């Protein structure tokens, strides 16, 4: 029980530090347009970097994964809703998996 408590405290400390450091360092409002635009796109870039490898290897078949990705990108580019994009990608992967 003692080791588990120490592990929980260490995990809390490790997750707390990255949240406190930016607040303590950047007390003033960021006025640089370049930095603001960079920070605006960071969440999307991180999300893409985390999910894209899983998209490629999730089906076990690279053809069906590529087909689903292409359809999802196309529909997202056409600004379709997230539900439509997800359902179309799933259907494409399923149908491609049946034939390849």
C-alpha positions in Angstrom: 0.0 0.0 0.0 2.9 2.3 0.8 4.4 1.9 -2.7 1.1 2.6 -4.4 0.6 5.8 -2.4 4.1 7.0 -3.4 3.4 6.1 -7.0 0.2 8.1 -7.0 2.0 11.1 -5.5 4.7 11.0 -8.1 2.2 10.7 -10.9 0.3 13.7 -9.5 3.5 15.7 -9.3 4.5 14.8 -12.9 1.2 15.8 -14.3 1.0 19.0 -12.2 4.4 20.4 -13.1 3.7 20.9 -16.9 0.5 22.7 -16.0 2.0 25.1 -13.5 5.2 26.0 -15.3 3.6 27.8 -18.3 1.3 29.7 -16.0 4.2 30.8 -13.8 6.5 31.8 -16.7 4.0 33.5 -19.0 2.2 35.9 -16.7 1.6 38.6 -19.3 -0.7 38.2 -22.3 1.1 36.9 -25.4 1.0 39.7 -28.0 3.0 38.1 -30.8 0.7 37.2 -33.7 3.1 34.5 -34.8 3.2 32.8 -31.4 -0.6 33.1 -31.0 -1.2 31.5 -34.4 1.4 28.7 -33.6 -0.3 27.9 -30.3 -3.7 27.9 -31.9 -2.7 24.9 -34.1 -0.7 22.9 -31.5 -3.7 20.8 -30.2 -4.6 19.7 -33.8 -1.1 18.8 -34.6 -0.7 16.8 -31.4 -4.0 15.0 -32.0 -3.0 14.1 -35.5 0.4 12.9 -34.4 -1.2 10.7 -31.8 -4.0 9.2 -33.9 -2.5 8.8 -37.4 -0.2 5.8 -36.6 -3.2 4.1 -35.1 -5.3 4.7 -38.2 -2.7 3.1 -40.4 -2.2 -0.1 -38.3 -5.7 -0.5 -36.8 -7.2 -2.7 -39.4 -4.4 -5.1 -40.1 -4.8 -4.5 -43.8 -3.0 -1.5 -45.2 -5.4 -1.3 -48.2 -8.5 -0.9 -46.1 -6.8 1.5 -43.8 -5.6 3.7 -46.7 -9.1 3.7 -48.3 -10.8 4.7 -45.0 -8.2 7.4 -44.5 -8.7 8.8 -48.0 -12.5 8.9 -47.6 -12.3 10.5 -44.2 -9.9 13.2 -45.4 -12.0 13.9 -48.5 -15.2 14.2 -46.5 -13.5 16.3 -43.8 -12.2 18.6 -46.5 -15.7 18.9 -47.8 -16.7 20.0 -44.3 -19.1 17.2 -43.6 -20.1 16.5 -40.0 -17.9 14.3 -37.8 -20.6 11.6 -37.6 -20.8 11.4 -41.4 -17.0 11.3 -41.8 -16.6 8.5 -39.1 -19.5 6.4 -40.5 -18.3 6.7 -44.1 -14.7 5.8 -43.1 -15.9 2.8 -41.1 -18.1 1.6 -44.0 -15.3 2.1 -46.4 -12.9 0.1 -44.2 -15.5 -2.7 -43.8 -16.2 -2.9 -47.5 -12.6 -2.7 -48.6 -11.8 -5.4 -46.0 -14.3 -7.8 -47.6 -12.7 -7.5 -51.0 -8.9 -7.2 -50.2 
